[in-house]
Amino acid sequence: MSILRNYTAKDSVVDLVNEDYNILPVLSRFSLPLGFGNKSVGDLCRDSGIDVDVFLLIVNFLLTGKIDGHLLDKASPLDVVKFLHNSHDYYLTYKFPHIRANLLNALDDSHQDINPIIVDFFDDYVDMVKRHFEYEEKVVFPYVKELHEGKESKYTIDVFRRQHDDDVEEKLSEIKNIILRYYNTNMPYKMYDVLVDIYNCEDDLASHALIENKMLIPIISKIEKR
Protein backbone atom coordinates (compact mmCIF):
# COMPACT_ATOMS: atom_id res chain seq x y z
CA MET A 1 0.00 0.00 0.00
CA SER A 2 1.28 3.45 -0.91
CA ILE A 3 0.89 5.95 1.92
CA LEU A 4 0.27 9.44 0.54
CA ARG A 5 0.33 11.51 3.72
CA ASN A 6 2.50 12.06 6.74
CA TYR A 7 1.16 11.11 10.14
CA THR A 8 1.09 13.70 12.89
CA ALA A 9 1.09 13.56 16.68
CA LYS A 10 -2.72 13.96 16.63
CA ASP A 11 -3.37 10.82 14.55
CA SER A 12 -4.65 7.61 16.12
CA VAL A 13 -2.09 4.88 16.72
CA VAL A 14 -4.63 2.22 15.70
CA ASP A 15 -5.30 4.06 12.43
CA LEU A 16 -1.57 4.13 11.79
CA VAL A 17 -1.32 0.36 12.22
CA ASN A 18 -4.45 -0.34 10.17
CA GLU A 19 -3.09 1.75 7.32
CA ASP A 20 0.04 -0.42 7.11
CA TYR A 21 0.47 -3.27 9.58
CA ASN A 22 4.12 -3.67 8.48
CA ILE A 23 4.83 -0.79 10.84
CA LEU A 24 4.21 -3.07 13.86
CA PRO A 25 7.82 -4.34 14.17
CA VAL A 26 8.95 -0.72 14.06
CA LEU A 27 6.62 0.16 16.96
CA SER A 28 8.11 -2.73 18.93
CA ARG A 29 11.59 -1.27 18.46
CA PHE A 30 10.42 1.92 20.13
CA SER A 31 9.48 -0.34 23.07
CA LEU A 32 5.86 0.84 22.82
CA PRO A 33 3.41 -1.33 24.79
CA LEU A 34 0.31 -2.80 23.17
CA GLY A 35 -3.15 -1.81 24.40
CA PHE A 36 -3.27 1.44 22.45
CA GLY A 37 -6.90 2.22 23.24
CA ASN A 38 -7.86 5.53 21.63
CA LYS A 39 -4.46 7.11 22.15
CA SER A 40 -2.99 9.46 19.59
CA VAL A 41 0.60 9.11 18.45
CA GLY A 42 1.50 12.07 20.65
CA ASP A 43 -0.22 10.58 23.71
CA LEU A 44 1.50 7.22 23.27
CA CYS A 45 4.94 8.75 22.80
CA ARG A 46 4.50 11.05 25.80
CA ASP A 47 3.30 8.22 28.05
CA SER A 48 6.19 6.00 26.90
CA GLY A 49 8.94 8.62 27.13
CA ILE A 50 9.55 8.62 23.37
CA ASP A 51 10.58 11.73 21.43
CA VAL A 52 7.55 12.24 19.17
CA ASP A 53 9.62 14.11 16.56
CA VAL A 54 11.99 11.16 16.14
CA PHE A 55 9.06 8.74 16.12
CA LEU A 56 7.27 10.66 13.36
CA LEU A 57 10.51 11.20 11.43
CA ILE A 58 11.24 7.45 11.29
CA VAL A 59 7.68 6.18 10.86
CA ASN A 60 6.75 8.65 8.11
CA PHE A 61 10.01 7.93 6.29
CA LEU A 62 9.32 4.19 6.35
CA LEU A 63 5.74 4.72 5.16
CA THR A 64 6.34 7.35 2.46
CA GLY A 65 10.03 7.10 1.63
CA LYS A 66 10.42 10.84 2.25
CA ILE A 67 12.47 12.66 4.88
CA ASP A 68 10.85 15.53 6.77
CA GLY A 69 13.70 18.07 6.79
CA HIS A 70 12.07 20.10 9.57
CA LEU A 71 11.89 17.08 11.88
CA LEU A 72 15.38 15.96 10.85
CA ASP A 73 16.79 19.30 12.03
CA LYS A 74 15.08 18.87 15.42
CA ALA A 75 15.80 15.15 15.90
CA SER A 76 18.06 14.11 18.75
CA PRO A 77 20.88 11.87 17.50
CA LEU A 78 20.75 9.98 20.80
CA ASP A 79 17.10 9.05 20.20
CA VAL A 80 17.87 7.89 16.66
CA VAL A 81 20.74 5.79 18.05
CA LYS A 82 18.44 4.34 20.71
CA PHE A 83 16.03 3.19 17.99
CA LEU A 84 18.89 1.66 15.98
CA HIS A 85 20.22 -0.09 19.09
CA ASN A 86 16.76 -1.52 19.82
CA SER A 87 16.62 -2.69 16.20
CA HIS A 88 19.90 -4.57 16.66
CA ASP A 89 18.48 -6.27 19.73
CA TYR A 90 15.29 -7.16 17.80
CA TYR A 91 17.21 -8.86 15.00
CA LEU A 92 19.74 -10.71 17.15
CA THR A 93 17.55 -11.88 20.02
CA TYR A 94 14.27 -12.45 18.21
CA LYS A 95 14.13 -12.24 14.39
CA PHE A 96 17.17 -14.29 13.41
CA PRO A 97 16.55 -17.10 15.96
CA HIS A 98 12.90 -17.17 14.82
CA ILE A 99 13.85 -17.55 11.15
CA ARG A 100 16.51 -20.18 11.95
CA ALA A 101 14.07 -22.29 13.95
CA ASN A 102 11.53 -22.16 11.12
CA LEU A 103 14.25 -22.97 8.58
CA LEU A 104 15.34 -26.07 10.49
CA ASN A 105 11.72 -27.17 10.76
CA ALA A 106 11.22 -26.75 7.00
CA LEU A 107 14.24 -28.80 5.89
CA ASP A 108 13.37 -32.02 4.10
CA ASP A 109 15.13 -35.25 5.15
CA SER A 110 15.61 -36.14 1.50
CA HIS A 111 18.12 -33.30 1.11
CA GLN A 112 20.84 -34.29 3.54
CA ASP A 113 23.36 -33.07 0.97
CA ILE A 114 22.16 -29.48 0.69
CA ASN A 115 20.55 -28.97 4.12
CA PRO A 116 23.87 -28.28 5.93
CA ILE A 117 24.86 -25.84 3.18
CA ILE A 118 21.67 -23.83 3.62
CA VAL A 119 22.02 -23.73 7.41
CA ASP A 120 25.70 -22.76 7.13
CA PHE A 121 24.81 -19.98 4.70
CA PHE A 122 22.24 -18.61 7.13
CA ASP A 123 24.59 -18.87 10.11
CA ASP A 124 27.37 -17.14 8.15
CA TYR A 125 24.91 -14.41 7.23
CA VAL A 126 23.91 -13.87 10.88
CA ASP A 127 27.59 -13.76 11.90
CA MET A 128 28.18 -11.09 9.25
CA VAL A 129 25.28 -9.02 10.55
CA LYS A 130 26.56 -9.42 14.13
CA ARG A 131 29.97 -8.05 13.13
CA HIS A 132 28.28 -5.16 11.34
CA PHE A 133 26.17 -4.37 14.41
CA GLU A 134 29.11 -4.76 16.81
CA TYR A 135 31.06 -2.09 14.95
CA GLU A 136 28.15 0.29 15.28
CA GLU A 137 27.62 -0.55 18.95
CA LYS A 138 31.29 -0.28 19.91
CA VAL A 139 32.45 2.55 17.63
CA VAL A 140 29.70 4.56 15.96
CA PHE A 141 27.13 4.85 18.74
CA PRO A 142 29.67 5.77 21.46
CA TYR A 143 31.09 8.39 19.07
CA VAL A 144 27.61 9.89 18.61
CA LYS A 145 27.23 10.11 22.39
CA GLU A 146 30.66 11.73 22.81
CA LEU A 147 29.92 14.21 20.03
CA HIS A 148 26.59 15.07 21.63
CA GLU A 149 28.42 15.73 24.90
CA GLY A 150 30.88 18.04 23.14
CA LYS A 151 33.90 15.72 23.46
CA GLU A 152 36.71 15.70 20.91
CA SER A 153 37.36 12.64 18.74
CA LYS A 154 39.56 11.72 15.78
CA TYR A 155 36.72 9.60 14.39
CA THR A 156 34.20 11.12 11.96
CA ILE A 157 30.88 9.86 10.67
CA ASP A 158 32.34 9.88 7.15
CA VAL A 159 34.42 6.83 8.12
CA PHE A 160 31.19 5.00 8.86
CA ARG A 161 29.58 6.25 5.66
CA ARG A 162 32.43 4.99 3.47
CA GLN A 163 32.45 1.48 4.95
CA HIS A 164 28.67 1.10 5.05
CA ASP A 165 28.26 -1.44 2.24
CA ASP A 166 25.68 -3.95 0.97
CA ASP A 167 27.48 -7.23 1.76
CA VAL A 168 24.86 -8.13 4.35
CA GLU A 169 21.99 -7.82 1.89
CA GLU A 170 23.91 -9.73 -0.80
CA LYS A 171 24.47 -12.69 1.54
CA LEU A 172 20.74 -12.93 2.22
CA SER A 173 20.02 -12.89 -1.52
CA GLU A 174 22.28 -15.91 -1.95
CA ILE A 175 20.26 -17.89 0.58
CA LYS A 176 17.02 -17.01 -1.20
CA ASN A 177 18.40 -18.06 -4.57
CA ILE A 178 19.58 -21.45 -3.29
CA ILE A 179 16.15 -22.24 -1.89
CA LEU A 180 14.17 -20.85 -4.83
CA ARG A 181 16.24 -22.53 -7.54
CA TYR A 182 17.36 -25.83 -6.07
CA TYR A 183 15.24 -26.90 -3.12
CA ASN A 184 12.45 -29.43 -3.66
CA THR A 185 10.46 -30.40 -0.58
CA ASN A 186 7.42 -32.41 0.45
CA MET A 187 6.56 -29.62 2.91
CA PRO A 188 6.52 -26.58 0.61
CA TYR A 189 4.25 -24.50 2.84
CA LYS A 190 6.89 -24.51 5.60
CA MET A 191 9.67 -23.40 3.27
CA TYR A 192 7.39 -20.81 1.70
CA ASP A 193 6.89 -19.36 5.18
CA VAL A 194 10.66 -19.25 5.66
CA LEU A 195 11.08 -17.42 2.36
CA VAL A 196 8.45 -14.86 3.36
CA ASP A 197 10.38 -14.30 6.61
CA ILE A 198 13.64 -13.91 4.70
CA TYR A 199 12.16 -11.45 2.19
CA ASN A 200 10.59 -9.42 5.01
CA CYS A 201 13.89 -9.44 6.89
CA GLU A 202 15.72 -8.28 3.77
CA ASP A 203 13.34 -5.34 3.34
CA ASP A 204 13.56 -4.55 7.03
CA LEU A 205 17.36 -4.49 7.04
CA ALA A 206 17.35 -2.29 3.94
CA SER A 207 15.10 0.18 5.79
CA HIS A 208 17.41 -0.03 8.81
CA ALA A 209 20.39 0.89 6.62
CA LEU A 210 18.45 3.78 5.07
CA ILE A 211 17.69 5.22 8.51
CA GLU A 212 21.43 5.19 9.20
CA ASN A 213 22.31 6.68 5.80
CA LYS A 214 19.48 9.21 5.46
CA MET A 215 19.05 10.24 9.09
CA LEU A 216 21.92 9.42 11.43
CA ILE A 217 24.76 10.29 9.07
CA PRO A 218 23.27 13.68 7.96
CA ILE A 219 22.43 14.62 11.57
CA ILE A 220 25.95 13.84 12.78
CA SER A 221 27.55 15.51 9.75
CA LYS A 222 25.76 18.77 10.62
CA ILE A 223 26.87 18.57 14.25
CA GLU A 224 30.48 17.95 13.16
CA LYS A 225 30.44 21.03 10.93
CA ARG A 226 29.30 23.20 13.82
Secondary structure, 3 states (H helix, E strand, C coil): CCCCCCCCCCCEHHHHHHHCHHHHHHHHHCCCCCCCCCCEHHHHHHHHCCCHHHHHHHHHHHHHCCCCHHHHHHCCHHHHHHHHHHHHHHHHHHHHHHHHHHHHHHCCHHHCCCHHHHHHHHHHHHHHHHHHHHHHHHHHHHHHHHHHCCCCCCCCHHHHHHHCCCHHHHHHHHHHHHHHHHCCCCCHHHHHHHHHHHHHHHHHHHHHHHHHHHHHHHHHHHHHHC
